[in-house]
Amino acid sequence: MRDNFWLCCTSHRVTAPSSCGEQPELIPGPVVQSSTSAGPGISPTNSLETKPAGPVTVVRSLAPGLRRHRRGVHLARASSAKRLTSFKRLWYRIIKEKKIMNTKEALQIVGGLSKPSKMPGWSYGLPAKECKTGGKLQKIPGSVCYNCYALKGCYVFKVVQDAQYRRLNAIRSPLWVGAMALLINSKKANVFRWHDSGDIQDEEHLLKIFAVAKLTPKVKHWMPTREAWVKAFLPECPKNLIIRFSVPMVDQSKDKAPKGWRNTSTVSSDLNKTFTSEGHFCPAPKQNNECGDCRACWDGRILNVVYGKH
C-alpha cells in the first residue's frame, strides 16, 4: 500500500453487492437506528447503521482502481492525496448536512473516548486483558506488563471496564473511522494517544487507525505497542502518527526492539543509573505524574523514550 486507505462505509444492506467489489460512496440519505445488538454495553437502540429508509440510498464507486480484501476489511488504494482530500470533503459535507451523524451519534458509534489525567489530550483505551502479546507478558515477572497499571486502580471499576469493552467492540463498525475522525477533530486538541490501556488487536484495527490519522492531519497521534508484526506496516504509516515499539522487559536496551523500528520506548527501574544514554527520560515522575509541556512521545525525532517503572 502507498498513501491512502479507504475503509468501507456501508454494511452492504442496500443496493450494493454483497461483497465490496468497489469502494462505495454514500450519497446522503436518512439514517435509521437498527435493532441489531452492537455488543456488550451498547444499547441496541443506540446502534447506528446505514440502512435504507425508502429508495434514497445510492452506492457508487469513489476510488476506482486496485482493491483487495484483508481479513474481512474492504480496502482500496488511492493513487494520490487528491483522492483522500475528495473523500474528506465528501465526509464532512455529509456530516455538516447531518445526513450521517453528529457528535452525539459519533460517540455512540465509537463507544466514547478516554481522558487520562496525566495526558494533555484524549485517548482511546481498550481492555488490558485483551492485549495479544501483553496478555502473555503480564504473567512474566520482570516484563513491562507484569503488574500492569491498567489492571489495577480505577481501571478495575466496572464502569471503566464496560467502557473499554464498548470501544473494543466498536472497532468493527463500518462507521468507526469517520466517527473517530469527527470526534478527534471536534476536541480541538493537537495530540491524541492511542491506547492508554490495551493494544492494537489486528491488521484491520491498525489500518483503521491509519485512516483516522489521515483524516485528522492537524493532530499528532502516538501509539505504543508490543506487537512486533506492526513493523511490516510502518512504511504505510501516516506522517502524523508515531508508533513506538515498547521493549518487553524492564531495564532492557532499546536494541532489543525489532531491527529497523525507528521509534521505541523502554522502561527503567532506575532513571538515574541504568539508562544514561538510552534516550529521552519521561519527566512525569518529577512533575506530579503529568506530561506538562513535554510532547516527546509524539515527536518522531526522539528515537527512544525511557519511562520509569510503575
Protein Blocks (a to p, Z undefined) as FASTA:
>chain_A
ZZbccddfbehlambcfbdfbccddddddddddfbdebehiafklpccdddebjfbccdd
fbgcjdddeehiacdddfbfklmmmmmmmmmmmmmnopmbcfklmmmmnnpaaddfkbmb
dcddddfklpmklmmmmmmghiakgopaklgcjllpmklmmmmmmmmmmmmpmklmmmmm
mmmmmnopabdcehjbgcdfblmlmmmmmmmmmmmmmbccddddfbfklmmmmmmpcfkb
ccddddfbghiafklpcehiabacdddfblklmmmmnbccdfklmnooiakjafklmmmk
lmbacdddZZ
